Amino acid sequence: MTTMAAKDNARLLWLALSMTSGIGPTRVRKLLTYFDHNLERIFHASLTELEASGLQASSAQALFDGKSAAAAEEEFGKAASVGARILTPDDDLWPQRLNEIYDPPIVLYVRGDATVLTQPAIAVVGTRHPTPYGMGMAGRLSQDLAAQGLGILSGMARGVDTLAHKGALAARGNTIAVWGTGIDVPYPKENKKLSDEIVAGGGAILTEFAVGTFAAPQNFPIRNRLISGLSVGVLVIEGAEYSGTRITARCALEQNREVFAVPGNVTNKQAWGPNTLIKQGAKLTATWEDVWEDLPTDVRLAVEDRREARRQDEDESNPGQPASLFEATPRGRQQFSPLEKRLLTVIRPDEAIQIDELIEKVEQHMSPSEVFAVLFELELVGTIRQLPGRNYVRSF
């Protein structure tokens, strides 16, 4: 058997275990221990041996009579048909950080560049209904952290998750979306385009759920442990006291990950989550430097080495261009919405305007919340820049 064939066979065996009803990640690891960590032995064991290992009768029967193996072969084909690859703990690209958590998955479905799973990343999580302040912080911090060479992890949900991915893409950095659905089921549906942009930008889509799995509510808390487990730290930006954001933060603490939180208005219920975490010891975070300085030395060195290698590659492939993407000219765009055009009539390239003055100039046509939202979108595409003191200037 060739090396490639042997790897595919091992993937099928792991996948067969994952497809067996009544067996979860924890039970699989107990089963492996019982059979001396020999996958092949499990599938050559007698029905009596399988039941003696502690499996339910139906699970043991599915493994013994080949139903699990047949289901795995079918699933392997489905994954390939939607452009996904399957990773297992035996693969070189398997993210080792997941092996540090209590109940790591046994298979991962990946679409995009799987190598990004092995690189240091920060998880950015928060409410699906952020305030304008939360929107701005999610986009800005994600963009700044990605510009430093850190990957950005999130769940591609509405709100903070979506803004985090977009911020990373704006910096032309890597971002990873961890789904609570099958690899072929974007959720929410309106983020289908975003998922394609993530893959096209060198990032990855990741899930442990089988092809075709729909968006069941119980899947998302399960998914959250992967978001924190893959990361070197979790950054919380707005979230109610009892929410999925708090679940992810709790997973991070249990997994011995760093927890960062952006403080919010104490009268806003969306600030209860991060403010409570800060009271409990999370790092108060206002800028990307607050995250960077708390990262382990080995992580910072790895990111700096990768960033330097990236600069050299770009310098060689683009002679005469800026030395790195972080020094490149903002991209901007040629078509703008009516509200964007309204703001751009008062934001000049040669003189900065302060946020209060800007709101006052357009108050007859736009609400303050609309101003903040449009400013964020214009910043993401590089059309405007924010200067100290909440002053804004056009980039071109």
N, C-alpha and C positions, 0 to 999 in steps of 0.2 A: 504494500500500500504506500503510495506517495505521501509526502508530508502534507500536501494540500488536501488529499483525500482523507488522511487521518484527522486533520483539523475539522473538516466538514462532518466526519463521522462523530467526533466528540461533540460538535455543536448540536447534531441531531439527537444525541443522547441527553444532553442537558435540556434541549427543547422538549423532548419526550417527557421528561420529569415535570417540566413546567406545565405541560398540557394534561397531566394526569389529575383528574378530579380528586379533591380531598388532600392534595399535597401542596403545601405552600413552601416558601423559602426556608423557614425554620425546620419543617419536617424533612425537607430534602437534605439538609446538612446533618440531621440526626441519622438519616438513612445512609449517607456517605460514611459517617463514622462507623456505623454498624458493619458496613462492607469494606472497611479498611481503606476508604477513599478511592475505591476502584469502581469507576462507572460501569465498566464492562461486566463486572460481577453482578451488579444489580439486575441487568437485563438477561443474565444467564442463570439467575437464581431460581430455585423451585418455588412453587406457590407457598409451600410450608415455610420456607426461609423468609419469604417476603412478609408473610403474616407475622412471623416470629419477630421481625424487626420493629413491629409496632404499627404497621400500616393497616388501614381499614380493609376489610375484605374486598370491597369494590375497587379500591386503588391497587391492591396487590393483583387482582384479577386483570385489570387493564394493562399493567406492566407485563404480566406473565403471558397473556394471550396475544400480545403484539398490537393492541389497540392504540396504546400510547405512542408507539413507534410509528404507526401508520398516520396518526394525527400530526406527528412532528414533521413527517415528510410533506404532508399537505400544507402545513403552516409555513414550512421553509420555502415552498414554491410561491405561496401567497406573498410572503415578504419580498421575495425577489421581484415579483410582478409589479410591486408598487415602489420599487427603487430603494428598498431598505436592506441593510445587512444585519445579521444577528451576531451579537457578541456574547461570549460566555466567560466565566472566570478563568478558562484556560487560554484565552486570547491575549496576545501581547498588548493590544489596545484597550484591554479591560481597565477601567479606572480604579486604581488600587485604593483610593480613598473610600470607595464603597465597601471594601472589605473591613473597614474599621467600624462600621455601624452595626447595630444589634441584629438587624434582619435584612442583610443585603439581598438584592434580587439574584436570580440564577440565570436569567437571560435579559438582554437589552436589545431593543430594535432601534437602529440608528439610520437616519437619512441625512446625508451631508458628509462632512469631513470628520471622521471618528477620532482623528488625532487630537482634536481640541478637547476631548474628554480627559486627556492625561495632563492638561496644562492647568496652572493655578487659575481659579475663578472665584468671583464674589457673587453670591446669590442676592438679588435685589427683589424684595417682596413687599406687598402692601395691598391696600384696599382696591376694590374694583370701582370705587366712586371717589377718587381723590379730589381734594380741593385744588384750586389753581396753584396754591403754594406747593402742595404735594406733587402736582404734575410737573412743576418747574424743577423741584429738587430731584425727582426720579429721573427725569431726562438729563439734567445737568450732571449729577453725580455719576450716572451710568456712562455718559459720554466721557467724562474726565477719567474715570477708572479704566475704561477701555483704551483711552489714548495713552495710558501708562503701560499698557500691555497685558492687563488682567482680562480674563474672560468674564462675561456677564451671564449669569444663570438666572432664569426665571421660568414661570409657568405659562406664559403667553396668554394669560387671562386678560380680560378688559382692565383698563385702569393702569395701575402702577406697573404691572408686568409688561404690558404692551409698550409703555413709555420707556421702560428699561431696555427692552430689545431695540427699540428705535434709536435710543441714545447711543448704544453700542455701535449700531450700523452707521450712525452719523459720524462716528470717529473712525469708521472703517476698521473696527475691531471685531473680535470673535464673540459670538453670543450663542448660547445653548438654550433651547426651549424644551422643558421637560413636561410631557403631556400626561394627562390622566385618561387618555383615550388610545385607541389603536393608532399606529403610525400613519394610517391612511384616513384618519378622521380628525381634521383640524377643528379645534374648538377654542373660542367661538368661531362660527363660520366666516365672519367678516375678516378674520385674521389669516385666511388662506393665503392672501397675497403676502402678508408679513412672513409667513412660514417659508414661502418660496424665496423671499429676499434674504432670509437668514441662511438658507442653504447656499444660495448664489453668492453670498458674501463670505463664504468660508466657514460658516458656523454649522450647527447640527441640530436636528430634531431628535428627541430621545423619549422612549417609553418602555415600560416593562409589560404592557398589556398587549394581548394578541391582536393581530390584524382584524379590523372590523369592530373592535370594542367601542361601544357608544359612551356618551358622557354621563355615566351613572354617578350620582352624588358621592357614593362611598369610595369612589376611585381617587378623589382628589386629596383627601387626607393621607391616603397611602402614597400618592405621588409626592407629597410634600417632604417626606423623609429623604427622597432622592435629591431634591433640590438642595437641601442643607447638606446631605451626605457627600455630594460631589464637590462642594465648595470648601474654601479655606476660611470662609466667614460669611455671615448672613447680615445684610443691611436691610433694616425695616423702615419703610417710609409710609406712615399713616396706616391705621388699621384699628378696628373696634376692639374692645376688651375681649370679646369672645368671637374669634374669627379664624379663618384658615391661616392668616398671617401669624397669629399667636401659636398655632400648631407648628408651623415651620420653625418659629423661634424656639419653641420648646424642644423640637427635634434637634436643633443646632446645639442647644445646651447639653442635651443627653449625649450627643455625638462629640462633645468636647470641641466644638467649633467656636470661633470668635463671633460675638453678636454686637452689631452696631445699630444705632437707632437715631433717626433724625427727630429732634424735639419739635413739638407742635403746640398750637394754641390750646391751652388747658380747658377752654370752654367748648372745644370741638370734640365730639365723641370719637372722631377718626384719629385723634391724637392720643387717646387713652392707651392704646397698645404700645407705641414707641415710648411714651412718657413713663409708663409703668416699667417697661424693660430697663430704662435708664435708671430708675429708682432701685431696680434690682441688680444693677451693676453693668448693664450694657454700656458700650462706649458712646458718649454723646458725639454725634457726627454732623458737621456743618460743611466740610469740604472733603475732597478726595484724600488730602493729606492726613486727615483724622483716621482714615482706614489704613492707608499705606504705612504709617508709623507703628501701627499695632500688629502688622503681619510678621510672622516668623522670619528670621534672617534668611533661612534657606529659600523661602518662598520669594522674597524680594530679589535675591541673587538670581534665581531661576528666571524671574520675569525680566530682569535687566539684561541677562544674557540673551534671552529670546528677542527682546526689543532691539538689541545691538545687531544681532544676526539679521533681523528683518530690515534694519536700516541699510546694512551692507548689501543685502540682496536687491533692495530697491535702487540703491545708488548704482549698482552694476547694470541693472536692467533699464534704468532711466537716466543715462548720463545727461548732465546739464539741468536736471530737474531738482526740486528741493531734496535735501539729504534724507528726509523721512516723511512719512505721511503726516506726522504730527506737526511738521513745519509747512505743510502744503497750503496753498491758497484755498479759502473756503469755496465750496462748490457752487452754492446758490442755485437758482432755477429761473426759468424764463417766464413761466405762467403762474399767476397768483390769483387767489380768490378775492372777491370784493372787499372783505374785511382786511385781508393782508395788504391790498393796494391802499386802503384807507390809512393804515399805519405807516406804510412806506412813504406816504406823502409828507409825513411830519418827522420821520427819522432820516437824518441826512448823513452822508458819508464823511463830511468834513467837520461835523459838530455833534457832540453827544447831547442827548436829551434825557432828563431824569424822569423816572417812572411816574411821579405825581403830575409833572407837567404834561407828560404824554397822555395820561388818562384825561386830564382836563381838556386838552385840545380836541379829543375825539369823543367826549362824553355825550354829545348829542346823537351820535351814530352807533356807539358801542358801550356795553356795560364793562365795568372793571374786570369781571371774570372772563369776558370775551377777549379783552386786551391781553390778559395773562396767557390765555390759551394760544392766541395767535402769535404772541411774542415767542412762546416756546417752540411752536412749529417753525417759525422763521429762523430761530437759532439752530434748530436741528439740521436744517438744510444749508446753514452757513450764510444766509442772506444778511443777518445782523449779528452783532456781537454785544455781549453784556460786559460793561466795564464796572470797576468798583463803585459802590454807592448806588447800584441799580440804575446806572446810566446806560443808554443804548446808542449804538452807532451802526450805520449801514456798512457792510463789508465791500460794497462796490457801487 
